[in-house]
Amino acid sequence: MKDANGSRFELLLGEADWGRCTSASGDGLVRPLADIWSDADAAEALVYDRELQSLTLAPRVARFRAVATDTPPDPLQRLGAAADAFGNVYWVADGGARIAVLGGGSRAATPHSLAQQAPAPAASGDFAPVAEPARAGKVLLRALAVTSQHYLVAGVRPEGARTGGLRVFDLLAGGPALPLRWPADWPFDPHDMAPRPCGGLAVLDRTNARVWLLDRRLGMQAVFAVAADDPGRPDDFLPEDGADAGATIPPRQPWFELAHDGAGGTDPVSIDVLADGAILVVDAAGSDGFALVSLYVDGVLAGRASSRCVLDVLDADERAGFVLRAHDAALCPLVQDQPERLVIASSEGNQCFAFDLVRTGSALALQPVRSLLPMRRFAGKGLVRRQPVNAQRLPEDTGLMYDALGVWLPLVREKRPRYAGHGELQTWALDSGEPACTWNRVIIDGCIPSGSRVRLASRAADESAQLADQPWRDEPQPMLRPDGSELPWLLEGPGTRTDAASGRGCWELLLQHAHGRYLQLRLVIESADELATPRLHALRAWSPRFSYSRRYLPAVYREDEASADFLERFLANFEGLFTALEDRIAAASALFDVRTAPPATLDWLASWLGLVMDPAVEAERKRLLIRFAVPLFQYRGTTQGLRLATELVLSSCMRPEDFQLPARSQQQPYGIRVVERFLTRRLPRALLGETLVDVPRRLAETALWSAAEGREGLDRRWRAALAAAGQTGAESAQYTPVEPQDHAASWRTFSATQLGIVPQLAGALRARWSSWLSAFKPEERQGFTDQRLPVDWPASEAARKLWRDFLAALPADLRRWLARWQGFLARRYRSLAAHGKVWGTSWPEFALVPAPDVLPAGADALADWALFETRLEVMERAAHRFTVLVPSSGPLAEEQALARHMEWAQRVVRLEKPAHTVFDVRPYWAMFRTGYARLGLDTVLGEGSRAPSLAPQLIVGHGHVGASRVALAPHVPQDRLLLAC
């Protein structure tokens, strides 16, 4: 990129560019930063923060020292603790005598109710339970875990006995505990346990240096302690006679032995299971005195790593005499695309240290995490991994809990950063491409807060090999530019907004002595108090310098070398100011391109198209709206236009291809849905069947009348209904489209059950006709004496005029209603001759035809009436009405966020909809209920209102009645055993 004067810049941006720079590591060797960052044993002073995309001083973890009144945690208090998926925390209390529980949302711990329940005594009969022999000693509980199938498992350590066992509590079904006893020949002393991804358990036996594996049904699982690539392993299939049997197959046993070597392994205190099923055993201390982490895959030791690497992230003055001895350890909840993280609680009891597990093949390495995890008044019961339902952790939250004097607190990362005091790097040889080039200026995008600074030095030469022989020359201190970045119309970035208070913005310095094709920069980053650090996002070195003195001043101003140098640098200040303005003028076309226009100009661009932007809409959505305003205007008022306009405000995944109209309506399985009411079906399918008879055929009478049965079939059903109701005159009754006075209630019920609708047009028209005729004298009624609607066009001109006057005097709503019938006939027959042939009439125009108040005798004419009443009228009642469905997370969505989305959707639809339509806006889950069925492209097949995702699980103290469900978790298999059954 070149500016208006032809200068260009060399850019350092991103982790790859900063990692290419060199620096001296702790051993004194000068290496690229990328190599230092990848070396777990190297102590770096500069790191790259991927979250903020910036180079910073390396954070240091401070020691959170205990006060004089604090006491270290007692290892005897760590008897086992676990949490379930519903927010309840369990731990072994009173020295192993009972299980205490702290319910989700409660503050007081109570004894576990399941632990107090005992099986009911058996009734007397022929068979009685055998009396259980008395056990030696008292039963003590040690170690707790909650499996993924919601079993609470506690270890049993009976005093005086050789082997222990387990007690299993069903957290879903309730009931007494199920005892699981170990074989007497296998010593078993549980110390810690952890759930496995398969639903089973891994149990650490510290006394016997073993790890036991249980499957999802809590049965013992055999362990093959032979590696797959071991050449000494025999074949799976052997001859029957035993010939060439090879090596002896190791016995199948439900445990594997813990290994110990020169690194340690004789002091296991904690066990965890990784996502792939590998076992992680943490020793309190290895041979070096620091906690030792061992990885076992298929029962074989795959790798070990010491936590001594924590010294690399500690403050230099805190390292002397520090030893990380483990009291407990736990895995943080797994985060997508991130390595698994292990947190070790120090035996000092006031701080935890986090490590990322780096696995390369079978090797294991620990990468210390630069975070401060203090604990206050840690009682020593251990670390517990929370498993909340429908809860999102904050970035500072580790997902773990620890006990503090009976209250379980979340373990969070404290924002008390400490940074290395000094860091230095050197860039590679930056090439200007011009010999004897005068480098212009250096621009740094980032933040240099108070108490820290960045110093620069430079050296230049015409040959890159000569740079090492050139001395470093100190450059001036960079200054904060008041008007932001020098790049014209920069959209977003660290240099676009200047904040002098925080030191954020674009920092600039004019190079004083950089003359040569190649330039190398040395940056020294310092923090005076080690509480703040500069953050460098990008660095730009501009060259060549555009000389005002050479271009615009006579040669006499350059005769004296010292004066010319001063004048050159003095005029460069004005050149930097004017060049930025010239660049903006030259790049003014960027203001008219919606993709590059600054956010402040978007409202101005929108005004060209007559758009008024809502201040609540962010810049990216405004760009899409302006860019695709023309197709949105073309489809305004249509379903696709409504959907796109609403998605543009609410959706988080709008793409340019979504605006390629026309497109298949609602082809994506997500986003805004527009449901037109006339497409919804409320009638049984049988009522929407065939209404025209092409060939004579015999039809069996069904539960619902169809036009195929003719008028006689409808009359027959009507008489049967009257007879069943005990009405008089049922033998000669005929069904009419007008409500009869003597059987009004029966007629409405019959119409609703046999036709699916209650005809109303003919009745309303006859009532109006009767009222109209009553205003005339008998001799003025032109033969209309029975108050029935005319069947055919009257013969006399006076009668015709009377009928025309009646139609002209109809109320507007009744006139529109009658016009729908007349329009239906006009579209169906196209000509009056065709209509007259079927109906046997001679009307001069369709606008004069009344609705029949007596059923027509002809099959085709009867089909016309049935089609209009049972289909078109039903559709008309739903016409011009639609519903906008907005995606939401169900009934437990955040109330304010859901209300805000509903309000935005209503505002957009109200502006974009046709004026004559009526709409409502609802969340997705509100439409999944009985009575709604959608047809065609909008058909939804699924579990409806019983879908588990629509009503999340009920959590005691957090859920709401009617918006939650009490059910198994989605990942619990259907064949789960209920211990209470």
Salt bridges, closest charged atoms under 4 A:
GLU10 OE2 - ARG8 NH1 3.14
GLU15 OE1 - ARG50 NE 3.06
ASP39 OD2 - ARG31 NH2 3.59
GLU44 OE2 - ARG370 NH2 2.48
ASP49 OD2 - ARG535 NH1 3.21
ASP70 OD2 - ARG376 NH1 3.99
ASP70 OD1 - ARG377 NH1 3.84
ASP94 OD2 - ARG98 NE 2.56
GLU132 OE2 - ARG135 NE 3.85
GLU132 OE2 - ARG181 NH2 2.83
ASP170 OD1 - ARG976 NH2 2.90
ASP189 OD1 - ARG157 NE 2.45
ASP192 OD2 - ARG78 NH2 3.27
GLU257 OE2 - ARG210 NE 3.15
ASP261 OD1 - ARG304 NH1 2.73
ASP267 OD1 - ARG206 NH2 2.75
ASP267 OD2 - ARG325 NH2 3.12
ASP276 OD2 - ARG359 NH1 2.83
ASP315 OD2 - ARG418 NH1 3.45
GLU318 OE1 - ARG65 NH2 2.60
ASP328 OD1 - ARG78 NH2 2.82
GLU348 OE2 - ARG63 NH2 2.98
ASP356 OD1 - ARG341 NE 2.84
GLU396 OE2 - LYS415 NZ 3.08
ASP397 OD2 - ARG386 NH2 2.50
ASP403 OD2 - LYS381 NZ 3.56
GLU424 OE1 - HIS422 NE2 3.83
ASP431 OD1 - ARG517 NE 2.85
ASP445 OD2 - ARG540 NH1 2.65
ASP483 OD1 - ARG481 NH2 3.54
GLU486 OE2 - ARG540 NE 2.76
GLU492 OE1 - ARG497 NH1 3.71
GLU508 OE2 - ARG441 NH1 2.40
GLU508 OE1 - ARG481 NH1 3.01
GLU526 OE2 - HIS422 ND1 3.72
GLU526 OE1 - ARG453 NE 2.59
GLU526 OE2 - ARG455 NH2 2.90
GLU530 OE1 - ARG418 NH2 3.32
ASP565 OD2 - ARG569 NE 3.04
GLU575 OE1 - ARG441 NH2 3.21
ASP593 OD2 - ARG595 NH2 3.02
ASP603 OD1 - LYS622 NZ 3.44
ASP614 OD2 - ARG907 NH2 2.15
GLU618 OE2 - ARG621 NE 2.48
GLU620 OE2 - ARG623 NE 3.70
GLU647 OE1 - ARG643 NH1 3.76
GLU657 OE2 - ARG655 NE 3.87
ASP658 OD1 - ARG655 NH2 2.92
GLU690 OE1 - ARG697 NH2 2.42
GLU701 OE1 - ARG716 NH2 3.46
GLU709 OE2 - ARG717 NH2 2.83
ASP715 OD2 - ARG711 NE 3.75
GLU739 OE1 - ARG748 NH1 3.11
ASP742 OD2 - HIS743 NE2 3.47
GLU797 OE1 - ARG800 NH1 3.71
ASP805 OD2 - LYS801 NZ 2.92
GLU845 OE2 - ARG804 NH1 3.55
ASP853 OD2 - ARG766 NH2 2.89
ASP864 OD1 - ARG828 NE 2.53
GLU873 OE2 - ARG820 NE 3.31
GLU876 OE2 - ARG820 NH1 3.76
GLU912 OE1 - ARG636 NE 3.49
ASP920 OD2 - ARG922 NE 2.83
ASP938 OD1 - ARG673 NH1 3.15
ASP938 OD2 - ARG934 NE 2.68
ASP975 OD1 - ARG216 NH2 2.96
ASP975 OD2 - ARG217 NH2 3.41
